[in-house]
Amino acid sequence: MAKQHVATTINGDAVEFLCETHQTLLDVLRDELGLTGTKEGCGTGDCGACSVTIDGRLVCSCLVLGVEAAGKSIQTIEGMAAGTQLHPLQRKFLEHAALQCGICTPGILIAARSLLERNPDPTEEEIRLWLAGNLCRCTGYNKIVDAVLDAAREMRGE
């Protein structure tokens, strides 16, 4: 089967790649483009480890085909920091020790950023509900929620 040519935008950069029609966006990001920050947890869309945004919509990249990325704008964890300056969420995750093994962290950070873009002043309940699709087996979630609340306050200028 012939590979398909795909032109898209990833983290603000124009990108072109070839992929099989059955390849997931997750596999394309990791295997074809070397963007290994996005992690594979379950491969079935149940854990959120592979979360990215496509045209501003939070999705599990293991459930999207690479060819579906054509003409879209994709944001991955690699595009979250501005050079060496961490995004407030990334800093707050470090300050609050809201990560351990790191498998879930990129997906949770992408999901949290997506939430804060929509709702800059979420309640604890709203954060827990929004992040319900992101599973973490290490932290127990409290530190994650605290980090998101703290980042939201900073991003609002409080």
C-alpha positions in Angstrom: 0.0 0.0 0.0 1.3 3.4 -0.9 2.1 5.9 1.8 0.0 9.1 1.9 1.5 12.6 1.8 0.2 14.8 4.6 0.8 18.5 5.1 -0.1 19.9 8.5 1.0 22.4 11.2 2.5 21.0 14.4 3.3 23.4 17.3 3.1 26.3 14.9 5.5 24.8 12.3 4.5 23.6 8.8 5.2 19.9 8.6 4.9 17.3 5.8 5.2 13.6 6.2 4.4 10.3 4.6 2.4 7.7 6.5 0.4 4.5 6.0 -3.3 5.0 5.9 -3.7 2.9 9.0 -1.0 4.7 11.1 -2.3 6.6 14.1 -1.4 10.2 14.7 0.4 9.0 17.8 2.6 6.6 15.8 3.3 9.3 13.2 4.3 11.8 15.9 6.6 9.4 17.6 7.9 7.2 14.8 7.9 9.4 11.8 8.5 12.9 13.3 10.5 12.1 16.4 8.1 13.9 18.7 8.3 11.4 21.5 6.9 13.5 24.3 3.4 12.3 23.5 3.2 8.9 25.2 1.3 5.7 24.4 -0.5 4.3 27.5 -3.3 2.1 26.4 -3.7 2.5 22.6 -7.5 2.5 23.0 -8.3 6.1 24.1 -8.9 5.2 27.7 -5.9 6.7 29.5 -5.3 10.1 27.9 -1.5 9.7 27.9 -1.4 10.5 24.2 -3.5 13.7 24.4 -2.9 16.5 21.9 -5.1 19.2 20.5 -6.2 19.3 16.9 -7.6 22.7 15.8 -8.0 23.4 19.5 -9.9 20.2 20.3 -8.5 17.9 22.9 -8.1 14.3 21.4 -6.4 11.1 22.1 -3.9 10.8 19.3 -4.1 7.0 19.4 -7.7 7.3 18.1 -6.9 9.6 15.2 -5.3 8.5 11.9 -2.2 10.4 10.8 -3.9 11.1 7.4 -6.7 12.9 9.3 -4.1 15.5 10.4 -4.0 17.0 6.9 -4.6 20.7 7.0 -5.0 20.8 10.7 -3.2 22.6 13.5 -1.8 20.2 16.1 -0.4 21.1 19.5 1.8 18.6 21.3 3.7 18.7 24.6 6.9 19.7 22.6 5.2 23.0 21.8 4.1 23.9 25.3 7.3 25.6 26.5 8.6 28.8 24.8 12.2 27.7 24.2 13.7 27.2 27.6 10.9 29.0 29.4 8.4 26.5 30.8 4.7 27.1 30.5 3.2 28.0 33.9 1.5 24.6 34.1 4.9 22.9 33.6 6.5 25.0 36.3 3.7 24.4 38.7 3.8 20.6 38.1 7.4 20.7 39.2 6.8 23.0 42.2 3.9 20.8 43.4 5.6 17.5 42.6 2.6 16.7 40.5 4.4 14.0 38.5 6.2 10.8 39.2 6.9 8.3 36.4 6.0 10.8 33.7 4.0 8.6 31.3 0.7 10.5 32.0 2.3 13.9 32.5 2.4 15.2 28.9 -1.2 14.2 28.3 -2.4 15.8 31.5 -0.5 19.0 30.8 -2.0 19.2 27.3 -5.5 18.6 28.8 -5.0 21.1 31.6 -3.8 23.8 29.1 -6.9 23.0 27.0 -9.1 23.6 30.1 -7.4 26.8 31.1 -7.7 28.2 27.5 -11.5 27.6 27.8 -11.9 28.4 31.5 -9.2 30.5 33.1 -10.8 30.3 36.6 -11.9 26.6 37.0 -13.0 25.2 40.3 -11.4 22.1 41.7 -14.4 20.1 40.6 -14.2 21.4 37.1 -10.5 20.5 36.9 -11.2 17.0 38.2 -14.0 16.5 35.7 -11.9 17.9 32.7 -9.0 15.6 33.6 -11.1 12.6 34.2 -10.0 11.1 30.9 -6.4 11.2 31.9 -5.3 8.4 34.2 -2.4 8.5 36.6 -1.4 5.6 38.7 1.3 7.3 40.7 0.3 10.7 42.1 -3.3 10.3 43.4 -4.4 13.5 41.5 -4.4 15.9 44.4 -1.0 17.4 43.5 -2.1 17.6 39.9 -5.2 19.5 40.8 -3.3 21.8 43.1 -0.7 22.5 40.4 -3.5 23.4 37.8 -5.2 25.7 40.3 -1.9 27.4 41.1 -1.1 27.8 37.4 -4.5 29.2 36.7 -4.1 31.8 39.5 -0.7 32.8 38.0 -2.0 32.9 34.5 -4.8 35.2 35.7 -2.2 37.5 37.3 -3.1 36.8 40.9 
